[in-house]
Amino acid sequence: MFSISNYKKAQDQRIRATKSLIFMSLIGIGGGLGGGVQAAESSPQATDLDEMTVTARRDPEAKNNLIGQVSQVSAEDIQTLGHTHIQELAVRIPGVWLSRGNGQELLAAVRSPVYTGAGSCGEVLIAENGIPIRPSGLCNVNQLFEVNTEQAGALEVWRGAGTVFYGSNAVHGVINSLSPAMNQSYLALETGPHDYYRSKMAWGTVAGAHQWQVDANGVSDGGLKDDAGYDQQKLSVQQRWQGETLDLHSTLSMVNLNQETAGYITGEKAYEEAGWKDNPNPEAFRDAQAVRLATTLIKQIDEDSSWRFSPYARYSDMRFLQHYLPGQPIEENGQESAGFLLNYQTALNEPWQLWAGVDGEWASMNVQESQAEAFFSPDNARYVGQHYDFEVTSVQLATFVNVEWHWRPEAAVEAGIRWETLSYDYDNQLLDGSTQDDGSACESETGDCRYYRPEDQKNRFSNLSAQLGGRYQLSDQWVVYGRLARAFRAPQINERYRLLTGQSVDQFDEKTIDSAELGLRYHAHTFSAELSGYVMEKQDEVLKASNNRTVGDAETRHRGVELQLGYAISPQWSLAAVAAWSKHTVESASLLNSQDLAGNVMDTAPEWLGSLQLRYQPSDPWWFELETVYMDDYYLDAENEHEYEGHTLLNAMAKYQWTPQWSARLRLHNVTDERYAERGDYAFGSYRYFTGENRAAYLEVRHDF
């Protein structure tokens, strides 16, 4: 039967199909012209594309030497773009979605759907200079705001199952931020909408063999939504000493965030309604601090051999209101940890290269959750009082070996293996079981409460990861590669010990992923292109239903194709483009809410992602860029019953350098004033959205010393 709702649904489908066709046509035009993250990055007037240097195997090396996919946003592009949220950088990397929440919050997806829940942060490893920023067992989905990406020396993203140089949590990828570049001094001031103010400063000096670098930035944002906003400060301090055969590099990183968080708006397509700026949770907040200290010592033995030793210490503390859960409990978590990375690199003889290493880590972690106000009644299953209070001490030890054989000058084969063990000593500070914190029962059919606290215990998880791959230099411009890999993660302490009634610790064990990938690279003076395809199968996946219930035994399949292009068209024009197609499906799983999810598409997993940037520099002082960002539609729930329709955004930027020291930059976000959602889901019987920002302008003035 014909109805207005059926007509509107068909019309929406035609609109989405038209937007997809327009975007892919633009990518096709980009394919004829080129693209890439680093296209003419140092100066749009340059007609050469620099070859990328990356640190995926801990030491800097040419990207073409690697077997696998790593993308990089350079320091030059980071400074030029001046992102207010790291998702603004991520759109320039294929297959990556750093899904923006409110303020500085995010959920990371690399060749994956956007995962949510207690262990979701363990799917992508976050590192600074190759060192994980948190212990293996206590990551946080928003932890990227603990890194000074605003002034980073580069942002690298390894896409797909991690290498043997990384251990637990490098499942779908690794995001690695490099320290700010040395020997730079500047001051920048920026202003934007809703009382947005930001300052950045850098100071560098050289004294003999010693180099010092200090970078800091602070931002105050009144918030797009009502009763929301944040204040954030970041500091990076570096000291480097270089001798004839010894290099010492020390870094100190500090961050503080005080955020008044805006919750989801609810209702189908609420982001298009008059109340799209409403904040239904003005009481929500997030306070977080983090400190990291690390030193890397490199000892050059001879021309082909070196030792690398990196001891580190870390601290973090976070407190926030879980506005997205009924009852709005407050979570507090923190950690103190220390560890080291040690590896030896050598050329055994002319065709053989060897890496071998040992990594170790100790951590003391704590988690508390409490609820201040009654949800229906004080002794309801979501009761007032303490839900969880536990401490976990962990010890991690890993060893790895990686070998590369150049059996011909143009061909290489790489193989590696890593063994890692992680032990948890869990200590529950409350009563065991599913009672209220005083031992009384809850108002439920069984008398049980919603939350289950297991008894004190010790657990150990041992895992192997491995990789085998090869690359072949077809010509000076062309490289083809293939790679097989297995990666893993140990369970997060929040998913292992922070349970709900009816769950057990054994439901949440190690997760493994097996990956196969093929890729092709082309690099010339003015044109670069990369094409890669992958298939990954994952065991013991955690799935979450729309009522927040989970199962931990799912098998999922992930496959996709990624394209990255760059073209310096002329001294005035350059173009960059990325596109990624992927499909993430459930192969098998236990019944979730009495439903069989096998065959379903995983939620929050758009099939298409991409962006295109066109740059123009008519003369030395002036520089312009237009950018389009595309996101496909996706399911909002594991049951595949609700959808978000996707969106296309247009952004613009202009920069004017009126002296060698003075410059100004104007960024325009969402030029067409599109109403869209940064992320949507369907939970507890309702559509929920984090709304995207409307048309906005940000102006920065900078002075270099």
N, C-alpha and C positions, 0 to 999 in steps of 0.2 A: 504494500500500500504506500502511495506517495505521501510524504509528510514534509513539513518545513524543516524538521530536524534532519531527515535523510538528505534533503536537498543541500542543507548547510554543510553536512559532513562531506558530501561529494564535492561541494565547492571548495572546502578546506583542502581536500586531497588534491584537487586540480591546482590550487595555489601552491601547495608544497611541491608538487611535481614540477611546476613552472619554475619555482625558485631553484630547485635542484638542477634543472636543465640550464638555467642562466649561469649558475655557479660553475658547472662542469664545462660550459662553453668558454668561460673566462679562463679556467685551468687549461683547456685545450689551446687557447690563444697563447697562454703562458708556455705551454709545451713547445709551441712553434718558436717562441722567443727565448725561453729559459727561466731560471730562478734558483734560489738557495738562500739560506739564512745569512751567509756572509757576502752576498753579492755586492761588489764594489763598496764594502763597508767602510773602508778608511776614507774614501772620498768618492761621492757619486760621479766626479769627473774622471776618475781613473777608469781605464778600459780593461784592466787586468783583474782577475779574481785570484786572491791569495789562496794558497793551499792551506787547509786547516791543520792545526796542531792540537792534539787532544791528549788526555792523561788516563785513558781507560785501563792501561797496564801500569799505573802509578807514576811512570816517568813520561815526560812530554815526548811525543812522536807524531809523525805524519799520519793523518787519518787513513790514507790509502794503505798503510801497513797493517791495518786492523782487519780481522775477519769478524764481521758483525756490523751493527748499525749504531753509530753515535752521532748526534747532532750537537752543534754548539752555537750559542748566541754570544758574540764577542763583547769585550769590554766597550768597544766603540759603539756598538749598537745598543748596549744597555744604557750607556750615558745619553745617547741620542734619543732613545725612546722614552726614558724617564718614567717607567711604569709605576702606577700607584698600587697595582696588585700584580702578582707574578703571572697570572693567567694572560696578561697582555703581552708577555714574552712567549708564553707557551704556544700561542696560536701560530707562531712561526716555525714550529717543529711538528712534523707529521706524526699522527697517531698519539698525540699528547693532549690531554684535557685536564688542566688544574682547576677543577670546577669551583667557582667562586661562591662562597656563602655570604655572610654579612661581614662588613669590616675587612679584617685581614684573614678571615677563615677560608678554608679550602678543603677539597677532597681530591687526591691525586689519582689520575688514571693514565697509564702508559700501556698501550696495546691491551686494553682491558676495559670492562665497564667501570663505572664509578662505584667502588665498594663502600659500604657503610657498616657500622657495627664495631664491636669491641676490638676485633683483630684486623680491621680493614687497612689500617695504616701499615701493616706488615707486608703488603703486596708490592710496594715500591720503596727501595732503600734511599734515604736522604743522607747525603754526605757533604762535608766541607773539606776541600783539599784531599779527597779520597778517604777521609775518616768519618765513619757514621756519627751523626750529631747526637744520637741517643743510644742507650743500651738496646740490645737485640730484643729484650722482652718487654720494653715499655716505650714504644713509639707513640705518636699522637697524630691523628689525621691532619691536624693543622700545623704540624711542626715546621713547615717551610718558612713560616714567619719568624722563626728563631734564627734565620740566616740572613746576613746582610747582602741579599741579592741586588738591592738598589745600587750598590757600588762595586759589584763583583768584578773580578778580573775576567770571568767568563762563566757561562752557565752551560754545563754539559749534560746531555741526557742519553744514557745507554738504553736502547729500546729492545725489549725482549729479555729472555732468561739471562741472568747475570753471568759474568765470567767467574773463573775460579779465584780471581783476585778479590772477590766479594763473597760474603757468606750469607747467613740468614737474612731474609727480607728482600733480597735481590731477585724477586720472583718474576715480576713483569718488567722490571727495569730499574735503573739507578739514576737519580738526579744528583749531580755533583756541582757544587758552587765553588769557584776558585777565589782566593783572597784578592782584594783590590790590587791593581797594578801599582808598582813601586814608583817613587820619584815623581809624584804629581802633587800639585798644590792648587786648590781652587776654593771658591765660595759660591754657592748657588742658592737663590731664594725663589720659591714657587708659590703661587696662589691659584685657587680654583673655586668651584661652586660649594655651597653649603659649608662656608667657613673653613675651607681647606687651606692649610698653610704648611709648607715644608721647607726645611733648610738642609743643605748638604755642605760638608766641608772636608777638605783633604789637605794634609801637610806632609811633605816628604823631605828628607835631608840625607846627605851622605857625609860620613866622617871617617876618612881612611877606608878600611875594609868593611866598615859597618854601614848599613842602610837602615833608616827608620821611616816608617810610614804609619800615619794615623788617619783613619777615615771615620766620619760620624755623620749621622743624619737623624733628624727628628721631625715628626709630623703630628699635626693636630687636625682632626677631621670632625666637623660637626655632624656628619652623617647625612646620607641621602634620605633616610627614613626618619620618621618622627621619634624623638627621644632615643637617638642612637648616635654613635660616633666613637672615635678612639684617639688616644694619644700613644705614640710609639717612639722609642729611642733605640738606636743601634750604634755600636762602637766596634771598630776593628783596628787593632794595633799589631804591627808587624816589625820584626827586627831580623835582619839578614846579615850574616857574616860569610865571606867567601875567601878561602885560602887556595893554595895550589892544588890540593887533593881533597879538601874538606869543605863542605857547604853546610851551614847551619841556618835554618829558617824557623823562627818562632812566631806564633800567632796567638792573640787574645781576642775572643769574640764575646760581646755582651749585648743583650737585648732586654727591653722592658716593654710590655704591652698592657695598657689599661683600656678596656673596651666596654662600651655600653652597647650590647648586642641587640639587634632587631630580629625577632623571630619570623617564622614563615607567615605569609598571608595565605588564607585558605579560601577554597572555592574554585570551581573550574574556571580557568583563564582569568583568575583574579588579578593578574598583572595588567590586564586590559581595562579594568574597572576604575572608577573614580577614586577608590581607596587604595590604589597601588602603592602609595607611600606610607600606609598605616603600619604601625608597629604594635601587634597584639601582645607583645611581651616586653613592655618598657622596663620591667624589673630585671631582665636578663643581663648578664655581664660575663666578662672573661678577663682575668688578671694572670699574667704569666711573666716569668723571668728565666733567663738562661745565661750561663757562663761556660765558656769552653777555652781551655788552654792546651796548646799542642806545640811540639817541637819536632822538626824533621832534620835528621842528621844524615847526610850523604857522603860516604867515603869512597873516593875513586881509587880502586886498586891499580888498574892499568887502563889502557884505552878501551878494553872490551868488558871490564868487570867492575862492579860497584856493590857496596852495601847500602841499604836504606833502612833507617830505624826511626820510628815515629811514636814516642810515648805521648799520652794525652790524659787529661782529666776533664770531667764534665759535671755540671750541676744544672738542674732545672726544677722549677716549681710552678704549678698551675692550679688555679681555682676558678670554676665557672658554673653557671646555672644551666642545667640541662632542660632548656625551655622546650625542646622538641619531644619530651616525654611527659605523659600524664603525671601529675604530682610535682613536677619540676624539681627533682632532687638536685642538690649541689654536689659536684665532684671535686675532690682535691687529689692531686697526684704529684709526686716528686721523685727525684733520683739523684744519687751521687755515684759517680762511676769513674773508673780509670782503666787504662789499657795500653796496648802497644801494637804496632804493625812492624814486622821485621821481614825483609826479603833481600835476597842475593840475586844479582843478575850477571850473567857471563856469556861469552861466546865460547863454546867448547872447542870448536874449530871453525873454519870458514862457513860451512853451511848450517851449523847448529847453534841455536840460542836457547839458554835455559834461565828460567825464573824459579826460585824456590823460597818458601817463606813460612813463618809462624806468626799467628795473631793470637792475642790473649786479651781478656776483658773481665773485670770484676765490677759488680753493681749492687747497690743497696736501693731498693725501690719500695714505694708505699702508695697505697690507694685507699681513699675513704669516700663514702657516699652517704649523705644524710638528707632527710626531708624535713622542712620546717613547718609546712602547713598541711592540714588534712586534705585528703582527696576523697570526697564524699563523707567519710567518717574517720576518726583518729586511728581505729584499729582495722581499717580496710586493708586488703592485701598489699596495697601501696601505702604503708603505714608511716606515721610521723615518728622520726627518730633515726638511728643509724642503721643503714642497710648493709654496708660493708666497711670493714676496717682491717686491712691486712698488709703485711710486709713480706717482701721476697728478696732474698739474697741470691744472686746468680754468679756463676763462674763459667766462662766460655773459653775454649781453646780450639784452635784450628791450625792445620798445616796444609800446604798446597805445593804442587809442582806443575810447571807449564813449560812445554818444549815446542820450539818452532824450527822446522827443517826446511831450508831453502834447497830443494833438490834440483832446481834449475834457477838461473838468475831471475827469471820472470815468474817463478812458481814457488809457493810455500804451503806447508801443511803444519797445522797447530793442534796440539793435544794437551789437555790438562785435567787434573783431578784435585779435589779438595775434600778433606775430611774435617768435620767440625762436631764438637760435643758441647752441649749447653746444659748446665744443671741448675735447678730451682730448689731453694729451701723456703717453703711457704709457711708463714706463721699467721694464723687467723687471730685477730685481737678481740673478736666478739664471740658470742655463743655459736657453736656449730649448728648447722641445720637450717630450718626454714621458719623459725619463730621470729617474733619481734625482738628488739635488742634487749628487752628485760625478761625474755623467756616466755611471754604470754602468747596465746594464739591469736590469729587474725580472723576477721569475719569472712570465712569462706566455707565451702561445703566440707572440706577436710580439716579446717583449722589452720592450714598452712598459709604462709605469707608468699608473696610473689618471689622473694629473693632467697636464694639458697647459698649457704656458706659451707664449703667443704672443710673437713678437719685438716689439721696440720699434716704436712707431708713433704717428701722430697722426691723430685722427678728429674730424670735425665733423658735428653734427646740427642741422638747421634745421627748424623746425616752425611751423605756423600753427594757432591755435585761434580759434574764432568762436562767436558766440551771436546769436540772434534770438528775441525774445519779446514778449509783450504781456500786459497785465492790464486788467481792466475792473471798476470798482466798481459792482456791481449795486444796492447800497443802502448805508446806513450800516454794516450788519453784514457784507454778503456781498462777496467778491472772487473773481473767477475769473481764471486765468492759463494761459498756454501757453508753452512754451520749446523751441527747438531749439539744440543745442550740439555742438561738437566739442572734445575735450580730448586731451592727449597726454602722453607721458613719454619722455625720452631713456633709453637703456639705463643701468642702474647699472654702475659699474666692476666690481662683483663678478660680474655675469652676463656682461659683455663680455670680461673678461680673465682671469677665474678659471675656466678651462675644464677639461673632462674629455677624455680621449682620444677622438678621433672627432668632436669639435666644432670649430667655427671661429668667429671673431669675427663673421662676417657673419650667423650664425644669430640673433644677438641685437641687433636694431636698434630703431628707434623703435616705440612702440606708440601707436595712436590709438583713440579711442572716439567713436561718434556717438550722440547721445541725443535722444529726444523725450519731453516730459513735459507732462501736463495736471494742474491742481490747482484746488481750491476751498477757500476759507477763510471761516469765520464767527467773528465776535468780538462779544460783547455783554458787559454788565456782569458777569453771573454764569456765562456759558457760552461756550466756545470750541471750535471743531472745525476740523480740517484733513484733507482727503482728497486724495491725489495718486496718479497712476499714471504709469509710465514704461516705455519700451522702449529698450535700449541695445545696440548692436552694436560688437564690438571686433575689431580686426585685429592679427595678429602676436602673439597671446597665447602665453605660455609655459605649457606643461603639464608636470607631473611625474608619473612613474609610481611605483608602490610600491617599486621598486628604486632610486629617486632619479635615474633617467635622465630627460632632458627633451627637448622639442622646442619651437621658438620660432616656429612659423608657423600656429598655430591661429586659427580664427575662432570667437568665442563670442557668445552672445546672452543678454541679461539683461533680465528684465521683472518688474514687481512693482506692488503696490498697498500704500499706507501710510495709516494712520489715526492721528490724535492728537486726544484729547478732554480737556476740562477743565470741571469744574462746581463752583462754590461753592454747595453745596446749601442751606446755612443758615449762620448765624453760628457753628455748632458743627461742621458736617460739610462735607467737600469730597472730591472724587473726581478721579483722573487715570487715564488709560488710553492705551496705545499698542499697535498691532498692525501687523504687516507680513507680507504674503505675497509671495514671490518665487520665481522659477525661473531657474536659471543653467545653460545647456546648451552643449555643444560642437557647433558647426555643421560644421566641417571641421578636419582636422589630419593631419599626416604620421603614418605608422604609429609607434606607441610600443610597444616590446617586441612587435613584429609584430602589434599589435592596432589595429583601426580604432575610434577613440573617438567618431567622428561620431554624434550623437544621444544620447550619454551625458549624464547630469546631472553637473555638476562636483562634485567631492568637497568635504566640509566646507561644505555649503550647505543648511541647513535651510529648508524651504518656509515655515514659520511661526515668527515670533518675537514676543514681546509681554510686557507687564506691566500690572498694575493696582495702584493705591495708593488706600486709603481712609483718610482722616484724620478725627480727632475731637478736639475741644478742649472739654471740659465746663465749664472755667473758665479764667481767665487763666493761672494757674501751670502747668496740666497740658496735655499734648499727646500724642496717641497716633497710630500709623499701622500698618496692616497692608498687606503687599505680597505679590503673587503674581507669579512670573516663569516664563514658559513658553518652552521650546525644543523644536522638533519633531525628529523623527529625521532623519538625514542619512547619505549614503554616506561611507565612510572612505578610499576609494581611487578613482583616476581610472577604473579598470576597472568600477566599480559592482558589486563582488562582496562587499563587507562593509559593515555598517551599525552606527551607534549609535542606540539606541532613543529618545533624547530624555529630557527630564525636566521636572518642575514643582516649583518651590520656594516655600516660604512663609517670609517674613521679617516681623519686627515691630520696633517702635521706640517708646520713650516718652521724653518730656522733661519736666523739672520746673524751673521758674524761680522760686526762692523769694525772691529779691530782684532789683532791676534789675541788680545786678552778678553775682550767683551763679546758676549753672544746672548741671543734671546731665542726661546723656543715656544711656539704655540701649538698645543695639541687639542684637537676637537674630537670628542668621543661621540659616537652615535649621531652622525650628522643628520640623518633623516628622522631622528626622534622616534625610533622604533620602540614599541612596547613589547618587552620580551622577558623571559625568566633566565637568570644565570643558571639555576638548577631547579628542577621540580621533582616531586615524588608523590606517591599516594600512600597514606598511612593512617591507621586508626579511623578509617571510613571517610577520609577527606583528601581532596587535592591540596597540596602544599607547595608554595613557591618562594624562592629568593628572587625578588624582582631585580632586573637589570637597570643600570643608570640611564636616565634620559639624556638628551643632548647636553653636553657639558664642555667647557673650555678651561684649559690649564695653561698658565703662562709662567715661564721660568726665565730668570735673568742670571747669567753666570759670569764670574770673573776668574780667569786663570792667572796665577802668579808665576 
